[in-house]
């Protein structure tokens, strides 16, 4: 019969703590994809609004938007699916940034399409404004 001892030496305890810290750092390193994802989507939302606002022909605008947006979103989702880890609290931290960009995107399209169609003076600032929440959120998430 083999007897096991519950006693642990200080060196073994230190090694176990070091191992746990290394594992934690590895998970956090693999979870660092979210800031890139957020910044890229922020820029994508801004570019999509710019495209929708600057092209005057409805059919060209919709066709080009659907083709580009579909490829963009599918590429981003596929890339994110390959990431190995995610910090458990990231959804709670990132949701307001996603909502902010979504609301600004919808507001810009609601106000701008039709009324400011093809006007750079409206769509250039709107593009930046739409991108800001996700870009700022992505930069903040990088430090989280």
N, C-alpha and C positions, 0 to 999 in steps of 0.2 A: 504494500500500500504506500502510495506517495503522499507525503504531507505537504500542504502548501502553507506558506506563511503570509499573513496579511501585512507584515512589517515591510516598509519601503525605506530604502536608504535615501539620504538627501540627494545624492547624485542621481539616483533613479527618478526621484520626484522632479528634479531640475530637467532631466532629459525628457520626461513626459510633458512637462510644461512647454519646453522648447519645441517638441514635436507638435503639440496642439497649436502653438503660435504659428508654426510653419504651415500647418494645414489651413488655419484661418487666413493667413496671408495669401495662400494659393487660391482659395475660394474667392477672396476679394479681387485678386488679380484677374480671374476669369470672369468676374461680374462687372468689370470695367467697360463693357461694351455699351451699356445703356446711354452714357453721355454722347457717344458717337451716333447712336441711333436717334437720339432726340435732336441733336444739332442738324443732322442730315434731313430728318423729317421737317424740321422748322424751315430750312432752306427750300425743301421741296414744296411745302404748302405755299410759301411766298412766291416761288416760281410758277406754281400752278395758277395762283390768283393773277399774277402778271400776264400769263399766257391768255387766260380767260378774259382779262380786261382789255388787252391790246389788240387782239384779233377781232375785226369787226364782222366778218362773215360767220354767221351762226354755225353752219355746217362744218366749215374749216375749224372753227374754234372747238366745237364738240368732238370732232373726229381726232384732231391732234391731241387734245387734252386726254381723251379716253385712252388713246394708244400710249402716250407717254406716261400717264399716271398709272395705268395698269402695269406696265413694265417696271416702273419705279417701285410701286408698292409690293409687287410680287418679289422683286429682287431684295428689298429690305426685309420682308417677312422671312424669306428663305435664309438670308444672312443671319437674322436674329435666331432662327430655329437652330442654327448650328452652334450657338453660344452655349457653353456648358453650365453656366451658373447665373444666378440672379440673386441680388440681395433681397431678403424677405420683405423689408420695409420699403422697397423702391416704389411700389405701386402707390402707396400712400403719399410719398414725397413727390412723385412725378405727375400724378393725376391733375393737379391744378394747372401745371404748365401745358399739358395736352388740351385741357378744357379751354384755357386762355387762347391758345392758337386757334382752336376750332371756332370759338365765338368770334374772334376777330376776322377769321377767314369768311365765315358766314355773313358777318356784318358788311365786310368790304364788298362781297359779291352782291348782297342785297341792295346796298346803296349804289355801287358803282356800275354794275352791268345795266346797260340801257342808258342811264343818265350820263355816265362818264366813259362810255365805251371808246377805246382807242386813245384816251387822253393820258399821256405820260405823266402830267402834273398830278394826277390822282393816283395812278397805279404804281408809280415808283415808290412814293412814301407808304402806300398801302402794303406793298411787298415787304418792305422792311418792318413795318408795324406787325404784320402777321407772323413773321419769322421770330420776332424778339422773344416771346414767351418760351418757346421750345429751345431756342439757342441759349438764353439765360438759364433756363432750367437744366439744360445739359451741362453747362459750365459749372453750375452749383452742384449738380449730381457728381461731377468729377471729384469734388472735394469731400463728398459725403462718406 
